[in-house]
């Protein structure tokens, strides 16, 4: 065949030849684009410059052009460009020493994709996996919807950074810095909450059991913060080296987590609204059940534990049918869900309407109570919602689905999960919760009349104010007894008659600084000791108590019984003796914890149970 004939056929290729070449080139381009997307979207380790160059080449490369013989040269150039993009993606990984197929850190395959963790710089056996998505971002149309499964990803996802927390004010940072200063620490060493975003449904895993043959107990920490502030972070790093897998979680807070509204209730197949934060916690526990074995944890031995509002949510999860079977032990620290919660369907008397509060909030933003108005609320920025919700008032509600009935009723009827329980409080919870403001006898009387109307006279006769200067101290004592210690004992007694045992405690140790002695065993003493959340000086007794707390908690997670060799015996709660454990400079068992306050609260709850709708 002559050269002229060959050039003629190249210049005018057959339709069949065109289709074959075009198909080959399209396939090559598509595969390369997929490589680019995988590398960039899933945070695989690739040079930014190289990824950008490869992406730019493919974005501007035409599929094919024909029409005259010279374009065969252009076509060869196109092929070269595509191959160059592939080469950049592959070669840069070699140049950086971080090949995508060979991760530096330990990797675990979850049901959504592979995550790459990082070793602790202080303990090579301890591995952190931070910022693992357990649900899809609750944004746009998913705002105020139950959490959805996260999207799957390809390749290894770096899990070395904490995710954003739910949008919130800086209240938590202010409180922690103030407490650090009072306790003799350095406020600059307090870790801030950091960045926030509605895209916050992530969790963190701390483990030393990746390669263990025997699975370790799992402890899932639910942070406190009044349901409006806080985050899941590296709290738990002090527990994991002792042989447990610790999981900390973020969940929706404030208006993002607890808004009840008639239109939201109407669009729900369960006729429910308001408990999105609890639904997030349940989704995290479902993730734990599906995935924690890959991290060395035992999905059949999960302890949920929380402090303050986190303790209340632990109690709510004990009552929720949706959480049934997702955990085997529960610890409520300085928080139990025995107050009267706003109700979606049955408000009245002392029980507020959850939906009325939501409607009032919507009107502040120019929205009403119909379905179309919810679309408007979903389009409002997170910052504007947060500002409008600054006066608070958003927390868990009785919705008939997630939380079927008032927790007080359910605990009284033994409708809670039959699992071993630790529950307790500190001796001066309101030492820091009372705030620095002045308290007068009149303010104290008004508070008692409003909060304890059925038994107000008896409360005032029990907590007498000797002089006006003693009003603040009397408030601290009464609020600690009636809001924290007596309800904790009542929750322990509510386990009486069930198969599982309850263990009651009171923390009495105080930090040794002048501010610490003035505060006493304040709200948050126990998690601060247990987690070393921020550095503050403490004495030998504090060091010993911190270690004892960890050992008791971990033994409880392991066995359902906190008693461990080398520590004082912790008797289970008994209704006849009201036994408990004092966690102080000396650890010792006691009986009939705050009997006068317990008698008052028991009468209050009995009266409420007779009045609220069953």
C-alpha positions in Angstrom: 0.0 0.0 0.0 1.4 3.4 -1.0 2.1 6.2 1.4 -0.5 8.3 -0.2 -3.2 5.7 0.4 -2.2 5.4 4.0 -2.3 9.2 4.5 -5.7 9.3 2.8 -7.2 6.7 5.2 -5.7 8.5 8.2 -7.1 11.8 6.9 -10.6 10.3 6.3 -10.9 7.4 8.8 -13.9 5.1 8.6 -16.9 5.7 11.0 -16.1 2.4 12.7 -12.5 3.5 13.4 -13.7 6.8 14.7 -16.1 5.2 17.2 -13.4 2.8 18.5 -10.8 5.5 19.0 -13.4 7.8 20.6 -14.5 5.1 22.9 -11.0 4.3 24.0 -10.2 7.9 24.7 -13.5 8.5 26.6 -12.8 5.5 28.8 -9.3 6.6 29.5 -10.5 10.2 30.4 -13.3 8.9 32.6 -11.1 6.6 34.6 -8.5 9.3 35.1 -11.2 11.7 36.3 -12.3 9.1 38.8 -8.8 8.9 40.1 -8.7 12.7 40.6 -12.0 12.7 42.4 -11.0 9.9 44.7 -7.8 11.5 45.7 -9.2 15.0 46.3 -12.6 14.2 47.7 -11.4 11.7 50.3 -8.4 13.5 51.6 -5.9 11.0 50.2 -2.4 12.1 50.5 -1.5 13.9 47.3 0.4 17.1 46.5 -2.1 19.9 46.1 -0.2 21.3 43.1 -0.1 18.0 41.3 -3.8 17.3 41.9 -4.7 20.7 40.7 -2.6 20.3 37.5 -4.1 16.9 36.8 -7.6 18.2 37.3 -6.9 21.2 35.1 -5.6 19.0 32.3 -8.7 16.8 32.3 -11.1 19.7 32.7 -9.9 21.4 29.5 -9.1 18.4 27.4 -11.6 17.9 24.5 -12.9 14.4 23.9 -11.9 14.3 20.3 -11.7 16.3 17.1 -11.6 15.0 13.5 -11.8 16.7 10.2 -8.4 16.7 8.7 -5.2 14.6 8.8 -3.2 17.0 11.0 -5.6 16.3 13.9 -4.0 12.9 14.4 -1.1 14.8 15.9 -3.5 16.7 18.2 -5.1 13.5 19.2 -1.7 12.1 20.2 -1.2 15.2 22.2 -4.6 14.7 24.0 -3.6 11.1 24.8 -0.3 12.4 26.2 -2.0 15.0 28.4 -4.3 12.4 29.9 -1.4 10.1 30.6 0.5 13.0 32.1 -2.5 13.5 34.5 -2.3 9.9 35.5 1.5 10.2 35.9 1.2 13.3 38.1 -1.3 11.5 40.5 0.9 8.5 40.8 4.4 10.0 40.8 3.7 12.8 43.3 2.7 10.2 45.9 6.1 8.6 45.5 7.8 12.0 45.6 6.0 12.9 48.8 6.8 9.5 50.4 3.1 9.0 51.2 1.6 6.6 48.7 -2.2 6.3 48.8 -1.9 2.5 48.8 0.5 2.5 51.8 -0.9 4.6 54.7 1.4 5.8 57.4 -1.0 5.4 60.2 -3.1 2.4 61.2 -6.1 1.8 59.0 -9.5 0.3 59.8 -12.3 -0.5 57.3 -15.7 0.7 58.5 -19.0 0.1 56.7 -18.6 3.5 55.0 -15.0 3.2 54.0 -11.4 3.0 55.3 -10.2 5.4 58.0 -6.5 6.1 58.8 -5.8 7.0 62.4 -2.7 8.3 64.2 -0.6 7.1 67.1 -0.5 9.1 70.3 2.9 10.9 70.7 2.9 9.9 74.4 1.9 6.2 74.0 2.7 4.3 70.8 0.0 1.7 71.6 -2.7 4.3 71.8 -4.4 5.1 68.5 -6.7 8.0 67.8 -9.3 8.0 65.0 -10.8 11.4 64.9 -13.6 12.9 62.9 -15.3 9.7 61.6 -18.7 10.5 60.1 -21.5 8.4 61.6 -24.3 10.2 59.8 -24.8 12.4 56.8 -24.4 16.2 57.4 -27.8 17.4 58.8 -27.9 20.5 56.5 -30.4 21.9 54.0 -33.4 19.6 53.7 -31.9 17.3 56.4 -32.0 20.1 59.0 -34.5 18.9 61.8 -34.7 15.4 60.3 -33.5 12.1 61.8 -29.9 11.4 61.0 -29.2 9.5 57.7 -26.4 7.1 57.0 -23.2 8.8 55.8 -22.1 8.6 52.2 -19.5 5.9 51.4 -16.0 7.0 50.4 -13.2 5.4 48.4 -9.7 5.1 49.5 -8.3 5.8 53.0 -9.9 8.8 54.8 -7.5 10.6 57.1 -8.9 10.6 60.6 -6.4 12.8 62.4 -8.4 15.9 63.1 -11.4 16.6 65.3 -14.5 17.6 63.3 -16.4 20.8 63.8 -18.7 21.0 66.8 -22.3 21.9 66.5 -22.9 25.7 66.3 -22.8 27.2 69.7 -21.8 30.3 71.7 -18.4 30.6 73.4 -20.0 30.0 76.8 -18.2 26.7 77.4 -14.8 28.2 76.7 -15.5 31.1 79.1 -16.6 28.7 81.9 -13.6 26.4 81.5 -11.1 29.3 81.4 -12.8 30.8 84.5 -12.6 27.5 86.3 -9.0 27.0 85.4 -8.1 30.3 86.8 -10.1 29.7 90.1 -8.4 26.3 90.5 -4.9 27.7 90.1 -4.3 26.6 86.5 -3.3 28.4 83.4 -6.4 29.5 81.4 -4.4 29.6 78.2 -4.0 25.8 78.4 -7.7 25.2 78.1 -8.6 23.7 74.8 -11.3 25.8 73.1 -14.3 24.2 71.5 -12.8 25.3 68.1 -14.6 25.5 64.8 -18.3 24.9 64.5 -20.6 23.8 61.7 -24.0 22.2 61.2 -22.0 19.5 59.5 -21.0 18.0 62.9 -22.2 14.4 63.2 -18.8 12.8 63.7 -17.2 10.7 66.4 -13.8 9.9 67.7 -12.3 6.5 68.7 -9.4 5.9 71.1 -8.1 2.4 71.3 -5.1 0.2 72.2 -6.9 -2.9 71.1 -6.5 -2.9 67.3 -4.5 -6.1 67.3 -5.8 -7.8 70.4 -7.4 -11.2 70.0 -9.8 -10.5 72.9 -12.2 -7.6 72.3 -12.2 -4.7 74.9 -15.2 -3.1 76.6 -16.5 0.0 74.9 -17.2 3.2 76.7 -19.3 5.9 74.8 -19.0 9.4 76.3 -21.9 11.8 75.9 -20.7 15.3 76.7 -22.6 17.8 78.8 -23.3 21.5 78.3 -26.9 21.9 78.9 -27.8 20.6 75.5 -26.6 23.9 73.9 -22.7 23.8 74.2 -19.9 21.2 74.3 -18.2 18.8 71.9 -16.8 15.3 71.7 -13.0 15.4 71.7 -10.0 13.5 73.1 -11.6 13.1 76.6 -11.1 9.4 77.2 -7.4 9.2 76.3 -6.8 8.6 80.0 -9.1 5.6 80.0 -8.2 3.8 76.7 -4.7 2.7 77.8 -6.3 0.8 80.7 -8.0 -1.6 78.3 -11.2 0.0 77.0 -12.1 1.4 73.6 -13.4 5.0 74.2 -15.8 6.7 71.8 -16.7 10.4 72.0 -19.4 11.9 69.9 -20.8 15.2 68.6 -24.5 15.6 68.3 -26.9 18.4 67.4 -27.3 21.1 70.1 -29.7 23.9 70.9 -32.2 24.9 68.3 -30.5 22.5 65.8 -31.0 19.5 68.1 -34.2 20.1 70.0 -36.6 22.3 68.0 -40.2 21.0 68.2 -42.7 22.5 65.9 -46.2 21.5 64.6 -45.0 21.5 61.0 -42.0 19.3 61.8 -44.4 16.9 63.8 -46.8 16.8 60.8 -44.1 15.9 58.3 -42.7 13.1 60.6 -44.1 9.6 59.9 -43.8 9.1 63.7 -45.6 12.4 64.5 -42.5 13.5 66.4 -40.3 16.5 66.5 -37.7 17.9 68.8 -35.4 15.1 69.8 -32.8 15.2 67.0 -29.9 15.3 69.4 -31.1 12.0 71.0 -31.6 10.5 67.6 -28.0 11.5 66.8 -26.8 9.7 69.9 -28.7 6.6 68.9 -27.2 6.7 65.4 -23.8 6.9 67.0 -24.5 3.9 69.1 -25.8 2.0 66.0 -22.5 2.9 64.3 -20.6 1.5 67.3 -22.6 -1.7 67.1 -21.8 -2.1 63.4 -18.1 -1.0 63.4 -16.4 -1.0 66.8 -15.2 -4.6 66.6 -12.8 -3.4 63.8 -11.3 -1.1 66.4 -10.8 -3.8 69.0 -14.0 -3.2 70.9 -16.8 -5.6 71.9 -20.1 -4.5 70.4 -21.9 -6.7 73.0 -20.3 -4.8 75.9 -21.0 -1.1 75.6 -21.2 1.4 78.4 -22.8 4.8 77.9 -21.7 7.5 80.3 -22.2 11.2 80.5 -22.0 14.2 82.8 -24.6 16.9 83.5 -27.0 17.1 80.5 -24.9 14.1 79.1 -25.9 12.2 82.2 -29.6 13.1 81.6 -29.3 11.9 78.0 -27.9 8.6 79.3 -31.1 8.3 81.3 -33.2 9.2 78.3 -31.5 6.5 76.3 -32.3 4.0 79.0 -35.9 4.9 78.4 -36.0 5.1 74.6 -37.2 2.0 72.7 -35.0 3.1 69.8 -31.8 2.5 71.9 -32.9 -0.9 73.2 -30.0 -3.4 73.0 -27.4 -0.8 71.9 -25.7 -0.7 75.3 -25.3 -2.9 78.4 -24.3 -0.5 81.2 -25.1 3.1 82.0 -23.4 5.8 84.1 -25.2 9.1 85.0 -22.8 11.7 86.5 -24.4 14.8 88.0 -27.5 14.6 85.8 -30.6 12.4 85.8 -33.8 13.0 83.7 -36.3 13.3 86.4 -37.6 16.8 85.9 -40.7 17.5 83.9 -39.9 17.8 80.2 -41.8 19.8 77.7 -44.3 17.6 75.8 -45.2 17.6 72.1 -48.6 16.0 72.5 -49.7 16.2 76.1 -48.8 19.6 77.7 -50.7 20.9 80.7 -50.2 21.8 84.3 -46.5 21.9 85.1 -45.7 20.3 81.7 -44.9 23.0 79.1 -45.8 22.7 75.4 -42.7 21.9 73.3 -44.4 23.0 70.1 -45.5 26.4 71.4 -41.9 27.2 72.2 -41.0 26.2 68.7 -43.7 28.4 67.2 -42.7 31.4 69.2 -39.1 30.9 68.0 -40.2 30.7 64.4 -42.2 33.9 64.7 -39.1 35.7 65.9 -37.6 34.9 62.5 -40.7 35.9 60.6 -42.0 32.3 60.1 -45.3 30.8 61.1 -46.4 27.3 62.0 -47.3 25.7 58.7 -45.3 23.4 56.4 -44.2 26.2 54.0 -42.7 28.1 56.9 -40.5 25.2 57.8 -38.9 25.6 54.4 -38.1 29.2 55.3 -36.6 28.1 58.6 -34.4 25.5 56.8 -33.1 28.3 54.5 -32.0 30.6 57.3 -28.3 30.6 58.0 -27.0 28.7 61.0 -25.6 32.0 62.5 -28.9 33.7 62.3 -30.7 30.7 63.9 -28.1 30.6 66.7 -28.5 34.3 67.4 -32.3 34.0 67.5 -32.0 31.1 70.0 -29.7 32.9 72.3 -32.2 32.9 75.1 -32.1 29.1 75.2 -34.9 26.9 76.2 -34.2 24.1 73.8 -33.6 20.6 75.1 -35.0 17.1 75.0 -38.8 16.7 74.9 -41.4 14.0 75.4 -42.4 13.3 71.8 -44.1 9.9 72.0 -41.5 8.2 69.8 -37.9 8.7 70.9 -39.0 9.5 74.5 -42.5 7.9 74.8 -43.5 9.4 78.2 -42.3 11.6 81.0 -39.0 10.1 82.3 -40.3 10.4 85.8 -43.2 8.2 85.0 -41.1 5.7 83.1 -38.6 5.3 85.9 -41.4 5.0 88.5 -42.9 2.2 86.4 -39.6 0.4 85.8 -39.8 1.0 82.1 -36.0 1.8 81.9 -33.5 -0.6 80.4 -32.6 -3.3 82.9 -28.8 -2.7 82.9 -26.3 -2.0 85.7 -26.1 1.6 86.6 -23.7 4.0 88.3 -25.3 7.3 89.4 -24.2 10.1 91.6 -23.3 13.7 92.1 -20.8 16.0 93.9 -21.2 17.5 97.3 -21.4 21.2 96.1 -22.7 21.0 92.6 -23.9 24.6 92.6 -20.6 25.9 94.0 -19.8 26.9 90.4 -23.3 26.8 88.9 -24.7 29.5 91.2 -22.5 32.1 89.5 -20.8 35.1 91.1 -24.0 37.2 91.4 -25.6 38.2 94.7 -28.3 36.0 96.2 -30.9 37.5 98.6 -33.3 35.7 101.0 -36.2 37.0 98.8 -34.6 35.5 95.7 -34.2 32.2 97.5 -37.8 32.1 98.6 -39.0 33.0 95.1 -36.9 30.2 93.6 -38.3 27.6 96.1 -41.9 28.7 95.5 -41.5 28.4 91.7 -39.5 25.2 91.6 -41.0 23.2 94.5 -44.5 24.6 94.9 -46.1 21.4 96.3 -43.5 21.2 99.1 -42.3 24.8 99.2 -43.0 25.3 102.9 -41.1 22.2 104.0 -38.2 23.2 101.8 -38.0 26.6 103.4 -38.2 25.1 106.9 -35.4 22.6 106.0 -33.1 25.2 104.4 -33.2 28.1 106.8 -31.2 31.3 105.9 -29.6 32.5 109.2 -28.6 35.9 107.9 -29.0 37.7 104.5 -25.2 37.1 103.9 -25.9 33.3 104.0 -28.5 33.4 101.2 -26.0 32.3 98.5 -24.6 29.5 100.6 -28.1 28.3 101.5 -29.0 28.3 97.8 -25.9 26.2 96.9 -26.7 23.7 99.5 -30.4 23.4 98.7 -30.0 23.3 95.0 -27.2 20.7 95.2 -29.4 18.5 97.5 -32.7 18.9 95.7 -31.5 19.2 92.0 -28.6 16.7 92.0 -28.0 14.4 95.0 -31.5 13.4 96.0 -32.6 12.8 92.3 -29.5 10.7 91.8 -30.4 8.6 94.8 -34.0 8.4 93.6 -32.8 7.1 90.2 -30.7 4.4 92.0 -33.8 3.4 94.0 -35.8 3.2 90.8 -33.6 0.2 89.9 -34.9 -1.6 93.0 -36.8 -4.8 92.0 -35.0 -5.1 88.7 -32.4 -7.7 87.9 -29.5 -5.2 87.5 -27.9 -3.4 90.3 -27.3 0.3 90.9 -24.2 1.9 92.5 -24.6 5.4 94.1 -21.8 7.8 94.8 -21.0 11.3 96.1 -17.8 13.1 95.3 -16.5 15.2 98.3 -12.9 15.9 97.4 -12.0 19.5 96.5 -9.1 21.0 94.6 -6.4 22.3 97.0 -6.1 25.9 95.7 -7.8 28.7 97.5 -10.5 28.9 94.8 -10.8 25.1 94.8 -11.5 25.1 98.6 -14.1 27.8 98.2 -15.9 26.0 95.5 -15.7 22.6 97.1 -16.6 19.5 95.1 -18.2 21.5 92.3 -20.2 20.5 89.2 -17.6 18.8 86.9 -15.1 17.7 89.5 -15.3 14.1 88.6 -14.9 14.3 84.8 -12.1 16.9 85.3 -10.3 14.3 87.5 -11.0 11.4 85.3 -10.1 13.0 82.0 -7.5 15.6 83.0 -9.5 17.9 80.7 -7.2 20.9 81.4 -4.2 21.1 83.7 -4.8 22.3 87.2 -2.8 21.5 90.4 -4.0 18.8 92.8 -2.7 17.0 95.8 -1.8 13.4 96.4 -5.3 12.6 97.5 -6.6 14.1 94.2 -4.2 12.0 92.2 -5.3 8.9 94.0 -9.0 9.7 93.5 -8.5 10.4 89.8 -6.9 6.9 89.4 -9.6 5.3 91.5 -12.4 6.9 89.5 -10.8 5.5 86.3 -10.4 2.0 87.8 -14.0 1.9 89.2 -15.5 3.1 85.9 -13.5 0.7 83.7 -14.1 -2.3 86.0 -17.8 -1.4 85.8 -17.6 -1.2 82.0 -15.9 -4.6 82.0 -18.0 -6.5 84.5 -21.1 -4.5 85.3 -19.8 -4.2 88.9 -17.2 -1.5 89.8 -15.6 -3.5 92.6 -11.9 -4.2 91.9 -9.1 -5.5 94.0 -7.1 -2.8 95.8 -9.9 -0.3 96.2 -12.5 0.1 98.9 -15.6 -2.0 98.4 -18.5 -0.2 96.7 -21.8 -1.7 98.0 -24.7 -1.9 95.5 -27.6 0.4 96.4 -30.1 -1.1 98.7 -33.5 0.6 99.4 -33.3 -0.3 103.1 -29.9 1.2 103.8 -29.5 3.6 100.9 -25.8 2.6 100.6 -23.4 4.6 98.6 -19.7 5.3 98.1 -18.0 8.5 99.2 -15.3 9.5 96.7 -13.2 11.9 98.7 -9.7 12.3 100.2 -10.8 9.0 101.9 -12.9 6.6 99.8 -15.4 4.8 102.0 -19.0 3.4 101.9 -21.8 5.2 103.6 -25.6 5.0 104.1 -28.8 7.1 103.8 -27.2 9.8 101.6 -28.8 13.2 102.4 -31.9 11.6 103.9 -33.8 14.8 104.6 -33.4 16.0 101.0 -34.3 12.6 99.6 -37.5 12.6 101.6 -38.5 16.0 100.2 -37.8 15.0 96.6 -39.6 11.7 97.0 -42.7 13.6 98.2 -42.3 16.1 95.3 -42.1 13.3 92.7 -45.0 11.4 94.3 -47.2 14.5 94.0 -46.2 15.1 90.4 -46.8 11.5 89.5 -50.4 11.9 90.8 -51.0 15.0 88.7 -49.3 14.6 85.3 -51.0 12.6 82.6 -49.9 8.9 82.6 
